[in-house]
Structure formats: structure tokens, C-alpha cells
Amino acid sequence: MDVVADKVGSVVDIVARLERIPPFAWHIRARLILGIGTFFDAFDLLAITFALPAVVSEWQMSPQQVGAVLSAAFAGQLIGALVSGWFAERWGRLYVANITIALFSITSLACAFAWNPLSLIVVRFIQGLGLGGEVPIATTYITELSPSGVRGRFYILYELLFVFGLIGAGLLGAVMVPRLGWQSMFILGAVPALLTVVLRRLLPESPRWLAGQGRAAEADAVVRSIEQAAAARGIALAAPRPDLVAVTQARGDWREMFGPVYRRRTYCVWAMWFCCFSTTYGLTSWLPTLYRTQFHLSLQQSLNYGMMTNLIGICGSLLCAFLVDRVGRRIIFTLGLAGGGLVLLALAVAGVGGPLMLLGFVSVGSAFLSSVSIGLNLYTPELYPTRIRAFASSIGGSWQRLAAFLGPIVIGTLLPLYGLDSVFLYFGGLALLGAAITWCFALETAGRKLEDVSP
């Protein structure tokens, strides 16, 4: 590998200039524009949950058909997460983000015109390709624009829009489906199609990616436009310090993820993804059903309790946003996984005595685990160099989708065989395993330039 020369538009020049630009209105605009897509990614992901009861009644669907509709989207998301990163390394972050947003929004509209279970299964699978691909690519783009000193807070405040999208789907689904029909959820989910037009006009391609591709003039033009926008707002920029940027030039190769530099961090972050999201997705997807079947609460009360847990989880996400740069990723993630695991184990040992007890313990556990689930989308891109960052992030996202698929299945298996307490014993132990792996093997990235973390 050869050290990149310090010339205008080179990787060293671009990184040095980006790092001394503090977040201001330009960055916030980029965060909001991509954030709208991320909001609707979450909205479309959960829309089927609130549309399905009406669809099942209208089409007289069998349990097998219901399972196929739900699984089709997860299968699409897994494939979308795997392939989107590969395309983003070759065609650019923003270009692929545009494609994924257009795909999941247009197919959301197509879902509204589905006429039988098979047509809905096919369209949901295609929609899943876009849903699974958008988040890791948008994550990579936001990460590459953010200065190292505030990267954690800047990114997590963006990622909160995904959480708000999940909550928005719940609130709007409860209002819209009974009054406007199940199709209304999917029609609303098509709104981001308009965003793809805006993205191309208002946001540039990642300058880090452009410089890494040897497109120096384009990278320089992007950074120059940001510098000019900062100057127009009266922001005095310090002189770039290329001497503080250590960058090596190499051709992107996915096998680097398993090479001597990145092998340990790859296996560690995969384990973190799996341990965290198996627990969070498993519990949140089943909670309303547990309240309904185990404690015989009304449908409305069961949904309300599930929503309360999600709202309390936001507190953990906000706490992570304001501490992740100060305290560091490794400590925050370890404490989040350990805290969530201990709370769930305590519930298993004490025994679930009633719905309020379940609500209290799981909500506290969710607050701990949410600090990890929202932070992993930040942490994964930080672990890899620009040449493979999008691909490695998409692989991490695929572990999230796999965990989302397996978590509910585990509950469905344990519950009839060993009872409700066994569910929390399993997930509590899994979270503690993730905490131990994080503490022993996670690499600290807080406050470090991306190029310093990943040679």
C-alpha cells in the first residue's frame, strides 16, 4: 500500500478539510433529508403489523399465509442488506440510497393494490430489498460526513428518526386502519418516492468515497461547497492539518474483513448485532401477543403497553446520543447489554407475576438495550476503511435481519415448552454474553478519525 499524496482532492486533503468543519446547518440539512427516508424505512417495516389484522379478515388468510407474508419482508431485507453495500462501493453511497428509497416506497404503493396473499408476499419481498438496503448505506453516508469529535451524537440524533418511524407506524396504524382501510398505511408509506428527486438536487455524493475512487476534482468541489456554506454563515475554519491524517491507498476487497487487522472487530461486532437484536426484536414483536394471550388484556391495552415500552426505550437512545462521544462506545455498549441482561434475568428469577410487572421490567431492559441497538449502526461503519465501509456495514445489517427473524421463533418455541420465565432467562443470558464479548473485544472509536481507526 502506498501513502496517499497530500494534493487537492486526495483522501488526505479531503479528510483534513472535513475534520475541521464543525456541524452546522449544511450537515443538519443532510441529516434531515436522509432522515426522512430512514423514518419511512421504519414506518414501512412496521406498517404490515397494523394492516395485517384487516387483511387476514378480508382475505380469510391461513396462519401459514400470514407467516409467509411476514417472512417475505425479512427475507428481502436480508438480501437487500447483503447486496446494497457491494453496489454502494462501486456506484456511490447516495446513488444506492436513492435506489433503495425509491424501491421500498414504490413497492409500498404496490402493496396497497395487492389482491391476494401471493401478490402481497411477492411485493413485500421486493419491498424488503429496499428496506434492508437503505439503513446501512445512509448510515455510511452520514458517518463519512461527520467530524470525529461529535460523530457519535450527530449520527445517533439522526438514527432516532428510525425509532420515531416505528412509533409513528404504531400511532397512525391505530387511527388510520379502522377508519381509512389497511391500504392507507401503504399509500402513506409511498411518500419517500418524492424524496429521491430531492436527494439528487440537494445532497452531494460522499467526498470521502469520491476521493477514494480517485475522483479528486469532484471530491474537492463537494468539500469546497461545504466550506463556502460555512463561510457564508460566519464560521471561521481552522487551517487543515493533513499532517494529522494517516491514510493508505488500497483497492477495496471484502476479504479484508477477515484479515489480520479487521478479523477480531468483525466477529465482535457481528456477535453484538446478534445478541442485541435477537433480544430486542424478539421481545418487542411478541409483547402485545404476550399481554393478550398470557394475561388476557384487551387488544387496545396490549398495544398501549407495547407502545409504552417503545417510548421508554427512546430514553436509552437519547442517553446514548449525549454520552457516546464522552464515555465511549465500548463502555456504553457493555453497560447497555449488561444492564438489559440483568433486568431480564431478574424477571426470570422472580417470575412474571402480572402484566404490570412484565411492563416494568421489560421497559427498563428496553431502555438499556436501546442504547446499544441505536449505537451499532454508528459503530459498525467506524470499524472499517472507506474502501469497504459500505459493504461491511451492510453485512452487519444482515445480522440484524437474521436476528429479527430468529428472535420471535425462539419465543414461539420456548413459551409452550418451558413457560414465560424461560423466555427471559434465554434473552437475559444472551444479552450478558454480548456484554462480555463487547468488554473483551470491542475496539474504542470515540473521538478518532475514521482513517485513524481503519488503516
C-alpha atoms as one frame of an Amber mdcrd trajectory, in Angstrom:
protein
   0.000   0.000   0.000   1.187   3.485  -0.833   0.584   6.520   1.293  -1.842
   8.873  -0.453  -0.181  12.064  -1.615  -1.256  15.317   0.002  -2.748  17.037
  -3.046  -6.055  18.823  -3.591  -8.860  16.272  -3.712  -6.724  13.441  -2.374
  -8.006  11.351   0.532  -5.635  13.115   2.948  -6.708  16.565   1.744 -10.426
  15.735   1.866 -10.273  14.172   5.336  -8.196  17.032   6.769 -10.638  19.616
   5.418 -13.769  17.732   6.531 -12.442  17.191  10.047 -12.073  20.905  10.795
 -15.638  21.800   9.697 -17.954  21.782  12.728 -21.524  20.525  12.254 -23.733
  23.398  11.106 -26.897  23.913   9.038 -25.488  22.108   5.979 -24.882  18.917
   7.979 -28.259  19.178   9.699 -29.999  19.520   6.337 -28.252  16.380   5.073
 -29.238  14.558   8.259 -32.882  15.598   7.902 -33.169  14.768   4.190 -31.782
  11.263   4.626 -33.608  11.024   7.943 -36.983  11.306   6.186 -36.090   8.201
   4.202 -34.982   6.429   7.374 -38.220   7.426   9.134 -40.288   5.850   6.367
 -37.993   2.824   6.233 -39.080   2.123   9.820 -42.683   3.089   9.061 -42.932
   0.706   6.106 -41.181  -2.001   8.098 -43.913  -1.945  10.752 -46.913  -0.961
   8.593 -47.745  -4.593   7.853 -48.167  -5.268  11.588 -51.152  -2.929  11.763
 -52.544  -3.658   8.297 -52.413  -7.433   8.628 -55.365  -7.967  11.028 -57.668
  -6.304   8.498 -56.067  -8.144   5.573 -56.437 -11.518   7.294 -60.130 -10.879
   7.863 -60.752  -9.657   4.321 -58.910 -12.484   2.556 -59.545 -15.242   5.132
 -55.829 -15.986   5.311 -54.457 -19.116   6.949 -51.742 -18.957   9.635 -49.268
 -20.294   7.068 -50.082 -17.450   4.684 -49.722 -14.884   7.488 -46.306 -16.303
   8.343 -45.276 -16.188   4.695 -46.260 -12.521   4.381 -44.201 -11.604   7.467
 -41.216 -13.761   6.498 -41.133 -12.483   2.910 -40.160  -8.972   4.003 -37.435
 -10.245   6.342 -36.021 -12.455   3.578 -35.931  -9.457   1.246 -34.299  -7.308
   3.918 -31.576  -9.882   4.480 -30.721  -9.971   0.779 -31.036  -6.189   0.459
 -28.641  -5.655   3.357 -26.129  -8.062   1.828 -26.064  -6.652  -1.708 -26.594
  -2.906  -1.146 -23.132  -2.418   0.334 -21.483  -4.112  -2.637 -23.247  -1.735
  -5.022 -22.501   1.311  -2.840 -18.752   0.622  -3.020 -18.952   0.724  -6.813
 -21.658   3.256  -7.634 -21.603   5.572  -4.627 -23.456   5.951  -1.337 -26.077
   8.492  -2.394 -26.831   6.778  -5.688 -27.632   3.467  -3.993 -29.522   5.199
  -1.165 -31.734   6.793  -3.841 -32.434   3.400  -5.401 -33.323   1.731  -2.103
 -35.634   4.569  -1.013 -37.386   4.568  -4.394 -37.726   0.782  -4.285 -39.315
   0.471  -0.860 -41.628   3.471  -1.361 -42.911   2.432  -4.806 -43.495  -1.145
  -3.643 -45.318   0.234  -0.595 -47.831   1.722  -3.029 -47.941  -1.613  -4.847
 -48.851  -3.326  -1.554 -51.994  -1.197  -1.412 -53.113  -2.766  -4.701 -52.336
  -6.391  -3.756 -55.341  -8.608  -4.496 -54.481 -11.873  -2.727 -51.917 -13.325
  -0.277 -49.491 -14.416  -3.008 -49.345 -10.971  -4.605 -48.736  -9.386  -1.188
 -45.966 -11.909  -0.429 -44.179 -11.126  -3.703 -44.429  -7.359  -3.322 -43.372
  -7.457   0.352 -40.270  -9.459  -0.609 -39.306  -6.863  -3.214 -40.025  -4.079
  -0.743 -37.758  -5.814   1.758 -34.831  -5.446  -0.659 -35.130  -1.668  -0.346
 -35.904  -1.648   3.379 -32.868  -3.783   4.177 -30.520  -1.849   1.933 -31.368
   1.753   2.864 -30.275   1.939   6.509 -26.652   0.683   6.229 -25.976   2.873
   3.178 -27.499   6.002   4.703 -25.548   5.216   7.873 -22.301   5.051   5.927
 -23.034   8.361   4.187 -23.817  10.229   7.427 -20.768   8.722   9.142 -18.424
   9.820   6.358 -19.656  13.410   6.568 -19.353  13.756  10.359 -16.261  15.186
  12.111 -14.741  12.723  14.559 -15.203  14.753  17.753 -19.019  14.751  17.599
 -19.669  11.867  15.217 -21.485   9.735  17.780 -24.023  12.329  18.899 -24.526
  13.685  15.381 -25.272  10.231  13.991 -27.496   8.938  16.803 -29.701  12.028
  16.675 -30.184  11.149  13.006 -30.881   7.485  13.789 -33.587   8.460  16.289
 -35.756   9.176  13.246 -35.866   5.413  12.665 -37.210   4.950  16.190 -39.769
   7.701  15.614 -40.782   5.930  12.402 -41.584   2.775  14.365 -43.629   4.777
  16.863 -45.328   6.716  14.069 -46.395   3.478  12.413 -47.986   2.363  15.662
 -49.811   5.610  16.333 -51.019   6.149  12.765 -51.888   2.492  12.274 -54.249
   2.539  15.246 -56.027   5.578  13.770 -55.898   5.023  10.004 -56.620   1.332
   9.513 -60.036   1.278  11.242 -61.130   4.499   9.503 -59.419   4.518   6.101
 -58.684   0.849   5.495 -55.471  -1.154   5.534 -54.417   0.223   2.144 -53.962
   3.691   3.665 -50.856   2.587   5.561 -49.118   1.516   2.368 -50.205   4.591
   0.421 -48.694   6.819   3.096 -45.551   4.688   3.008 -45.041   5.669  -0.628
 -44.284   9.304   0.274 -40.457   8.855   0.187 -40.602   8.319  -3.590 -40.640
  12.110  -3.803 -37.534  12.240  -1.626 -35.386  10.571  -4.263 -35.815  13.631
  -6.501 -34.783  15.959  -3.680 -31.766  13.863  -2.726 -30.145  14.229  -6.118
 -30.620  18.006  -6.106 -29.690  18.930  -2.536 -27.096  16.378  -1.430 -23.727
  15.588  -2.991 -22.002  12.238  -3.090 -19.755  11.335  -0.149 -16.469  13.221
  -0.687 -14.561  10.507   1.172 -15.862   7.935  -1.310 -15.142  10.191  -4.296
 -11.563  10.762  -3.147 -11.089   7.041  -2.572 -12.241   6.412  -6.147  -9.649
   8.839  -7.489 -12.300  11.419  -8.450 -10.303  14.251  -6.897 -11.957  17.160
  -8.704 -15.456  16.036  -7.667 -14.384  15.432  -4.063 -12.746  18.858  -3.922
 -15.873  20.512  -5.350 -18.101  18.911  -2.694 -15.885  19.945   0.210 -15.408
  23.407  -1.265 -19.198  23.872  -1.375 -19.441  22.909   2.309 -16.607  25.295
   3.188 -18.313  28.115   1.306 -21.618  27.414   3.080 -19.797  27.575   6.421
 -18.089  30.843   5.487 -21.457  32.320   4.456 -22.690  31.650   7.988 -19.678
  33.362   9.536 -17.953  30.155  10.665 -14.193  30.608  10.830 -12.443  27.417
   9.781  -9.034  26.461  11.077  -6.346  25.549   8.600  -6.477  21.881   7.524
  -3.953  19.590   9.251  -3.054  16.935   6.666  -0.068  16.015   8.822  -2.525
  14.547  11.360  -4.212  12.291   8.795  -2.651   8.899   8.198  -4.230   7.241
   5.161  -3.137   4.366   2.991  -4.453   3.701  -0.501  -5.559   0.167  -1.340
  -8.062  -1.475  -3.622 -11.279  -2.469  -1.848 -11.518  -6.200  -1.128 -14.255
  -7.675   1.084 -11.796 -10.318   2.311 -10.086  -7.619   4.365 -12.919  -8.065
   6.880 -11.325 -11.407   7.803  -7.693 -10.301   7.515  -5.347  -9.735  10.475
  -6.367  -6.087  11.011 -10.159  -6.473  10.890 -10.902 -10.099  11.805 -11.330
  -9.540  15.529 -13.536  -6.460  15.172 -15.664  -8.178  12.504 -16.527 -11.183
  14.667 -17.053  -8.956  17.705 -19.494  -6.575  16.038 -21.386  -9.477  14.438
 -21.852 -11.005  17.884 -23.013  -7.643  19.242 -25.570  -7.314  16.428 -26.928
 -10.791  17.028 -27.075 -10.674  20.830 -28.702  -7.250  20.893 -31.263  -7.579
  18.119 -32.299 -11.159  18.883 -33.345  -9.833  22.266 -34.912  -6.523  21.235
 -36.775  -7.780  18.157 -37.822 -10.987  19.893 -39.358  -9.174  22.838 -40.930
  -6.179  21.089 -42.564  -8.258  18.351 -44.126 -10.611  20.907 -45.014  -8.232
  23.738 -48.569  -7.330  22.600 -49.250 -11.018  21.996 -47.924 -11.948  25.438
 -50.153  -9.389  27.119 -53.093 -10.680  25.097 -52.557 -14.435  25.436 -50.868
 -14.764  28.820 -52.754 -12.089  30.766 -55.910 -11.718  28.619 -55.688  -7.943
  28.282 -57.778  -6.204  25.648 -56.247  -5.636  22.229 -56.081  -1.873  22.786
 -54.449  -2.221  26.213 -51.958  -4.763  24.883 -50.945  -2.376  22.095 -50.747
   0.517  24.553 -48.401  -1.425  26.846 -46.195  -2.328  23.895 -46.084   1.318
  22.838 -45.084   2.375  26.382 -42.091   0.043  26.233 -41.026   1.580  22.903
 -41.353   5.107  24.295 -39.249   4.260  27.360 -36.676   2.732  25.032 -36.230
   6.160  23.437 -34.844   7.381  26.777 -31.979   4.912  26.408 -31.390   6.068
  22.852 -31.252   9.733  23.911 -28.877   8.936  26.750 -26.626   7.121  24.306
 -26.675  10.129  21.958 -25.361  12.507  24.625 -22.838  10.147  26.250 -21.453
   8.033  23.419 -18.751  10.585  22.479 -17.851  11.426  26.082 -17.921   7.997
  27.696 -17.045   5.957  24.632 -18.681   3.201  22.594 -17.193   0.239  24.447
 -18.408   1.293  27.896 -21.873   2.402  26.706 -22.475  -0.821  24.785 -21.167
  -3.047  27.568 -23.325  -1.329  30.182 -26.361  -1.391  27.884 -26.114  -5.115
  27.192 -25.221  -5.981  30.787 -27.983  -3.802  32.252 -30.604  -5.195  29.900
 -29.438  -8.744  30.514 -29.507  -8.411  34.308 -33.003  -6.898  34.283 -34.354
  -9.728  32.127 -32.631 -12.375  34.258 -34.082 -10.787  37.393 -37.540 -11.059
  35.833 -36.931 -14.724  35.009 -35.772 -15.492  38.556 -38.585 -13.552  40.229
 -41.198 -14.955  37.870 -43.612 -12.882  35.818 -46.342 -12.118  38.323 -48.603
  -9.973  36.159 -48.821  -7.600  33.199 -47.604  -4.544  35.138 -44.559  -6.453
  36.346 -43.843  -7.539  32.783 -44.294  -3.964  31.566 -41.959  -2.537  34.207
 -39.078  -4.991  33.845 -39.145  -5.200  30.042 -39.384  -1.417  29.685 -36.313
  -0.897  31.881 -34.494  -3.606  29.957 -35.525  -1.936  26.705 -34.058   1.387
  27.865 -30.678  -0.314  28.408 -30.734  -2.300  25.166 -31.944   0.624  23.040
 -28.679   2.429  23.781 -26.909  -0.455  22.039 -29.324  -1.093  19.177 -29.231
   2.533  18.042 -25.466   2.774  18.516 -24.474  -0.267  16.465 -25.430   1.456
  13.217 -22.967   4.179  14.199 -20.253   1.830  15.428 -20.079  -0.645  12.538
 -19.072   1.856   9.791 -16.411   3.278  12.116 -14.598  -0.068  12.202 -13.727
  -0.265   8.501 -11.920   1.857   5.876 -13.802   3.811   3.219 -12.941   1.250
   0.533 -15.094  -1.458   2.217 -17.133   0.559   4.736 -20.500   0.354   2.985
 -20.139  -3.354   2.273 -19.047  -4.200   5.823 -21.902  -2.099   7.253 -24.437
  -3.901   5.079 -23.129  -7.264   6.293 -23.584  -6.056   9.875 -27.123  -5.045
   8.953 -27.786  -8.539   7.626 -27.031  -9.938  11.093 -29.688  -7.584  12.421
 -32.208  -9.027   9.945 -31.215 -12.597  10.797 -31.606 -11.840  14.499 -35.005
 -10.246  13.810 -36.061 -13.417  12.030 -34.857 -15.824  14.722 -35.842 -13.940
  17.909 -39.616 -14.407  17.564 -39.123 -18.056  16.576 -37.183 -18.717  19.791
 -40.024 -17.268  21.868 -42.570 -19.335  19.971 -40.509 -22.442  20.751 -39.696
 -21.784  24.412 -43.082 -20.486  25.507 -45.166 -23.677  25.134 -42.369 -25.980
  26.279 -40.879 -24.195  29.293 -43.149 -21.264  30.106 -42.828 -17.492  30.062
 -39.926 -17.292  32.533 -37.701 -19.332  30.215 -38.054 -16.646  27.551 -36.473
 -14.017  29.797 -33.841 -16.443  31.022 -32.746 -17.034  27.429 -32.722 -13.401
  26.331 -31.128 -12.199  29.567 -28.313 -14.714  29.165 -27.855 -13.766  25.501
 -27.562 -10.075  26.386 -24.982 -10.829  29.093 -22.995 -12.890  26.595 -22.999
  -9.877  24.279 -21.811  -7.661  27.147 -18.873  -9.994  27.883 -17.856 -10.102
  24.197 -18.100  -6.325  23.917 -15.978  -5.675  27.018 -13.285  -8.156  25.991
 -13.035  -7.496  22.251 -14.693  -4.225  21.194 -12.424  -1.511  19.778 -12.934
   2.033  21.065 -13.564   4.511  18.237 -14.870   7.613  20.044 -13.152  10.858
  19.058 -10.903   9.176  16.468 -10.798   9.948  12.755 -12.211   7.145  10.626
  -8.875   6.872   8.859  -7.025   6.507  12.185  -9.327   3.677  13.287  -9.055
   1.819   9.993  -5.760   1.925   8.055
